[in-house]
Every structure is written in structure tokens, then in C-alpha cells.
Amino acid sequence: MSSDDVVIGACRFFLRHATVDMDKVALDLAISRATLYRVVHSRDRLLGDVLWRLAEGMLRRAREQRSAPGVDGVLEITRHFSAGLLESAPFREFLRTEPDTAARVLFTASGGVHRRAVEFQCEILRDLATEEGWSRTDLDHLAYLYVRIIESMLYAELLTGRQPDAELAERAIRALLQPV
């Protein structure tokens, strides 16, 4: 069984149950728990792979829906993605029922979600740099800050108990992306 097969099966499980239960995922995949751990190493890593696979699909669809050029186009991608994520019942339930695990998997290296989100955002900003004639040297830093702003909005309830404020995040991003 490949890692990709396990992640796909775990994605299906997550969408049905808003979590990843290693025993039940192994049962669904008709493999032993030991084999599952040999393939994915840890629950956090598998959750990170599951959350990223689902998020990446949403990001790609949001990128395809982009109709505006420049900063407005970048923000349009973010709006589509954010709306989809905030409307995802399994994801919201996961955040509500496993806040500590969610924070660890989403924000630290154990899940790898943040790192992959920054890499994806850097690709989006490369397009913007080409359109706007920006230097590409600071894109990694801009992508990191961009993602942190979006994370602070998307996960406001998890981090602070507040409701997400998309307008505030958009104002901050516009300020961040102003050419120097």
C-alpha cells in the first residue's frame, strides 16, 4: 500500500467523520495498524497530509476561478479558498473537537500544512510578481506573512475565540502587497 493510497483513504474517512482514527482508517484500508504507521509514521503526519490534500484541491480550484489580475486576483483566490474552508463542516468539526491537535498539525512542522501553504502561496505570488514586475527575491517572506495573516483569520476561533474577520485580513494583505 502506497502513502498516496493511505492519504486518499484517510481523506475519505476524514470527510465522513471529521477526524482520523488510525485503527478505523487501517480497518477501512484493510491493512494492519502497524502497516499504517510504517507508511505514514504518525497520526499528526497523516492528518497533515489529509488536510493539505483537501486544502490543495480547494486552492487549485480557487486559482482556476481567478478572473481579476494583480493583487485583486490574488485576493480573489484567497476569498474562494477561505469561503470553501469556512463552509467545510468536517473541517470546522475537527477544529472544534480537536483544537490542540489542529493547532499542532496546522501550524507546526509535525503536520507540514503551514509549510506547504507557504510554498503554494509563493507560487501564486510569483504570478503576481510577473504581472506587476516585482522582484522575486522577497516572495518567500511575503508568502510566509500572507499565509500567517490568512491563518489568523481562518483559525481565529481556534487561536483567540473570536470570529473570523475576512475584511480585516484583506486590508492587512493589501497593505502587505503594496509595492515598495
Secondary structure by P-SEA (a helix, b strand, c coil): ccaaaaaaaaaaaaaacccccaaaaaaaacccaaaaaaacccaaaaaaaaaaaaaaaaaaaaaaacccccaaaaaaaaaaaaaaaaacaaaaaaaaacaaaaaaaacccccaaaaaaaaaaaaaaaaaaaaacccccaaaaaaaaaaaaaaaaaaccccccccccaaaaaaaaaaaaccc
